[in-house]
């Protein structure tokens, strides 16, 4: 459910300050644990290391991401193929 219009989107001010203090063209990664923070136009071009519970996943922010949350681009679960004899036979046939 979206946030109330009178409150506006949730943006962590500490993250915004870090983005504003970066020199132009700097490609350093800003480590972030706040996955609920909404991406604003000021963040475009910055690279964030979004924590997925285990590691920091690098996310380069582009224009299409504005309005989405940082956590949407750092998956927390890793898909492992379903096993069994049939899956192994199909994987062997593809190679």
N, C-alpha and C positions, 0 to 999 in steps of 0.2 A: 504494500500500500504506500502511496506517495505521501510526502510530508505536506503539512498545511501550507497553503499559498502565502498566508500572512507571515509565517516563520521563514519561508524561503528554503533553499537547499542547504543540507549540512555540509559545510566546508571547514576543515580543520585549519585554524589561523596559523598554527605553527608550520604546517606544510606550505601554505601560501607564502609565508615570510621566507622560507628556505628557497622557494622558487624565485621570488623577487630578488633575493640577494645573490643569485647565481650570475656570473658574468655571461655576456652574450656569446653563444656558440660553445659553451662549456658542456661536455658530454659526460660529466660525472653522474653517478647513480645516487639518487636520494633514497635512503632506506625508509620504508613506511610500514607501520603495523596497522594503521587505520584503514581497513578495507572498506568502510562505510562512507568514506569521504567522496563527495561528488567532484568530478573533473570539471574545471572551469576553463574559459578561454586563455587565462594567464598561464595555465599549465602546459599548453600545446608546445611541443618541441622538447620538453624535459623528459628524462628517463627516470622512472621510479623503480625501486626494488620492493615490490609488494610481497609481504610475508604471507605464505600459504599454510602456515602452521609448522613447517619444517625448514624451509629455505626462503630466500628472497628471490622472487622471479622478476627478471628485468622486463619492464613494460615501457615502450616508447609511446608517448601520448601524441596522437594525431587529431585532426579536426573532427573526424567522425565520432570520436570518443567523448566529446563534450556532452555533459548531461548524464553520462553513465557513472557508475561507481568504480573505484579502483579495484575492488575485489572481483569484479566480473571478468577481469583479464588475467587473473592469477588463479588457476584451477587448484582446488584443494584435494581432489581425488584423482588417482591415476588408474586408467582402465588397463586391466590385465586380461589378455585373451582367454576365452573359455577353453578349457582343456578337453582332453579325451582323444581317443584313437582317431576319430573322424577328423578332428581339427588338425592333428599332426599330419595325417595323410593329405589333406587339402593344402597345407603349408608346403609340404614336400613336393606336391604336384605343381605348385606355382613356380618353384625354383627351377 
